[in-house]
């Protein structure tokens, strides 16, 4: 569970409700308008379905869950695993890692080690692992772009809803209810702004951050596999891989 996403979203909603409640708590119900919700959400979804293949739009919802439920990879754990494997390979040979494959939980690391043990050249291993990194990165950025476009379309449909509301209000103009009609008409603009700036765009930014974190970990993994294959000193491997970790996040004993 990503506490930051839950706390941020909850705080944003609570702040909005609190602002209204501080003025007049009885008016909170005025801020709920199902037709406005339908227009903003339905319109943004319809627009993104036009822009992207339907199966990709539906697949985006799986990536949205990642913003709420994710287990961030610990790069220090990855480095420790690689160093431990390097010690075994340097002492007993590369093929001895076969006995330790059950300890490797990262599929990307496992694939890299398998290729190394199968006798692939270092260049071939690097090309294959780089291709995988680029493919995963491109896929993540593609779904991030779908979310960003939902965030782009939602405010536009909010404005459309406001125009529709004004047209309906003026078509049956009654001076005594013009204030209430205007308030309802403006709700879609509010919904569009909230969907974009409190939900979809922050979620896209979170997915982008998680993707960068994963790409760094995969880069560490690839460099580690190549170092193991080259039979480098485990201490040197750790020193080189620690360069990927920000200095303020490195264990004191590991700073270089």
N, C-alpha and C positions, 0 to 999 in steps of 0.2 A: 504494500500500500504506500502510495506517495503522499505523505502527510502535507507537503507543501501545496499540492493541488487541492486537496480537500479543505485545508485551512484557508487558502486564498479565495476559493470559490465561496465558501461559507461566509467569510468575512465580507466579501463584496456584496453578497445578497443581504447580509445583516446590516451593512452600512446603508444600503438603499432603503430597507424597511425602517431603519432607525431614523433616517432623515425625514421620512414621511410621518412616522409616529411622533416625532418631536413637534411637528406642526399640528397634526390632528390625526390621532390614531384611527379615528372612525373612517378616514378617507382611504385607508389602505385598500379596501375592496374596490375602489375606483380604478386601481392600477391593474386589475385583472380583466382582460378582454379577450375571450377565446377567438373571435374573428381576426383580431390583430396578430395573435400568436400563430394562427393558421397561415395567414398571409406571409409573415416573415419567415417562419420555418419552412413552410411549403414552397414559397417562392424561391428561397435560396437553394433548397434541395432540387427543385425543378431546373433551375439555371445550371447547377453543377452537373446534373444529369445530361444536359445538352452539351456541356463542355467536355465531359469525360465519359468513357465507356461505363455502362451501368454496373458491370461486375466490379469495376474498380471503385466506384462510388460506394457500393455496398461493403466492399472490403475496407473502406476507410474507417468504418465503425469499430473494427477490430483494433486498428491503430489508435483510435481515440481512447480505448480502454487502457492502453499502455500508459497514458498520461496519469491515470488514477491508480493503476496497479502495475508496478514494475519493481523488479529487484535489480538495482544498479550493480553492475559488475565491479568487484573490487580489484583494481589493477595490481595492488600489492600482493594479493593472493595469487594472481596469474604469474607475477614475477617469481614468487617463492616456489610455485609449482615448477616453473621452467628451470630454475636454478637447481632444484632437487633432481629433476630429470637429467640435467646436464652433468651433475655429479655422478649419477649412475652410469650414463653413457660414456663418460671419460674414464671411469674406473673399469667397467665391464664390457664396453663396446656398445655401439649404437643398437644392435639387435637385442641387447639385453632389456631394452625399454618395452619389449613385447610383454614382459612379465608385469609391467606396471601400468599397462593401458587401462586396466580396470579402475585405476585411481584418477584417470583424466575425465573430468566431467564436462569440459568445454569441447563441443563437437569440432570446432574450428582447429583447436590445438591437436585434437586426435587425428584429424585428416592430415594436417601438416606432418605429424610424426610418422603416420603410416606411409606417406609418400617418401619421406626420408629413409625409412627402414626398407622400403621396397627398391631402393637404389636409384631413384630419380636424381638427376643432377641438381645442384643448388639453384641454377638458373631456372630450371623447369619448375621446381618447388616454388620459387619466388613468383614466377609468372602466374602459376595457378592460384596461389593464395592472394596475389594482388588482384587478379580478376574477380575472385570471390568478394574481396573487400569493396571493390568498385561497384560490383553488382548490388550488394546489400545497401551500400550508400545511395546508389541511384534509386533503388526501390523505396527506401525510406524518404528521400527527398521528394519523390513523386507523390506519395500519399500526403506528405506535409503540404505540398502545393495545392492539393485538393482542399484541405482544411483552410488554407489561406484564401482560396477563392470563395469558399462559403462565407468567410469573414468579410470578403469584399462585396459579395452580393447581398448579404443580409441588410446592411444599412440602406442600400438602394431600394429594396422592397419595403423597408420601413418608411421611406419617403413616399413611395407609391401608395402605401396604405393611408398615409396622411392626406394625400391628394384625393384618394377615393372617399375618405371620410368627409373631407370638405365639400366635395361634389354632392354627396348624399345629404349633407346638412343644408347646403344652399338650395338644393332641389325642393326641400320641404322646410323653407326658412321660417323660423319662429323666434322672434327677438328674445322671448323669455327663456329659451333653452339654448341660445347660441353659445353661452359659456361652457355648458356641459358638453355640447356637441363638439366644440373645439378641443376640449380636454381629451375626449375619446379619440378624436382624429389624430392627436399628437402621440397617442400611446404607441402606435406602430413605429414611429421614429425612435421612441425610447427602446422598444423591444429590439429593433435592428441594431442600435448602438450597443445594447447589452450583450446580444448574441455574439457580435463581432469582438467587442473589447473586453468582455469578462469571461467568455467561454471559448470561442473557436480560435481566435488569434493567439491568446496566451497558451492554449493547448498545442497549437502548431509550434510555438516557440519552445515549449517543453519537449516536444518530440524532437525538435532540432537539436536541443542540448543533449538529450539522451543518445541521439544518433552520433554526435561528435564524440561523446564519451565511449560509445561502443567501437567507433572507428579507431580511436586511440588504443583501446585494449586489443583490437585485432592487429594493429600495427605492432604492438608489443609482442603479441603472440607470434607473428610472422618472423620478426627479427630474432626472437628466441629460438624458434625452430631452426632457422638458418645457422645460428650460432652453435646449437647442439650438433647439427650436421657437420659443422666445420671443426668440431671437437675443441672449441675454445675453452679457456679456463673459466669455471663457473663464477669465480669472483669477478672476472672481467665482464662476464655476461650480465651479472647483476648491476655492476657499475654503469654499463651502457644502457640497460633497460630503465634504470632509475631516472635517467635523463628525461623520460617521458612524463614523470611525475612532477607536478609543481613543487618547488623547493619547500614551501611552507606546509606541504602535506607529506613529505618524506619522513620516515622515522629518523630520529637524530643519528642513530648509529649507521644509517644508510646514506647520509648526505655525502656528496662528493664535490 
